[in-house]
Amino acid sequence: MSLKLKHVESALESVASFREPKQELEQYPTSPHLAARMIFTAATSFDDIVDRSVVDLGCGTGRLLIACCYLGAGSVLGVDLDRGAIEQAQANVEECEVVADLLLEDVSDLQLLPKSVDTVVSNPPFGTRNRGIDTVFLLQGARIARNAVYFLYKSSTRAHFQRICACIAAEMDIVAVMRFDIPKMYAFHRQQSVDIEVDMARVDVSQADLKVIEQLLQGNGEAADLQLGQSEVRAVPNELGDGPNRVGSARHRHQEGDPTSREDG
């Protein structure tokens, strides 16, 4: 592979972030360093990117998916429920001169077929405003990926995700423990920035139990937590403010002609 980590990180510096971030969707930019490290590791240490079909769940403005393109993914699809984020991601893809498809769809109601892609990458919402949504992202990733899911979560919730993976017969490896700098972006933020410890995990889903995954997904993320008997551990504090958690999931799915979706045959 010709690209080095520093080259990928440098290239991602030009990827524009959210123009109007939405608090209720927990939209925070993934730093170039974090995005480059995550995808470079997936590509070079595990062979999960080069020539693979990759889906970025909750792609935002596209930093992770563009990193996948730079590192030789065979095909890349970004999924997000926010039209503004998808439009910015499209502009970023064109500016970076890479090829990727984008789908405006709610990950909670994802229509992609089971085991239809090789690899899923995701920097999901942490579940501070929408309790259990991080669990939904992992389960949806495990449902559609044949090989592996790479995702970020707060290190303080590690035990919860280890239990989730054990429940669905998936194997989770913590690839790195990193710092996620969240800048002051919203009115309820009291500090200029907060540095949160996050795990970068690789979940081997090649032997995952699809039936169990789909059973857990029949409810929302909180329902899955309750099924696992872990509702107490899932109370995720908001480091930047003390706004209340919101239970449930936004339902704003829009299907726009994706060839691998159930609705498009």
Secondary structure by P-SEA (a helix, b strand, c coil): ccccaaaaaaaacccccccccccccccccccaaaaaaaaaaaccccccccccccccccccccaaaaaaaaacccbbbbbbccaaaaaaaaaaaaaabbbbbbbbccccccccccccccbbbbbccccccccaaaaaaaaaaaacccccccccccccaaaaaaaaaaaacbbbbbcbbbbbbbccccccccccbbbbbbbbcccccccccaaaaaaaacccaaaaaaaaccccccccccccccccccccccccccccccccccccc
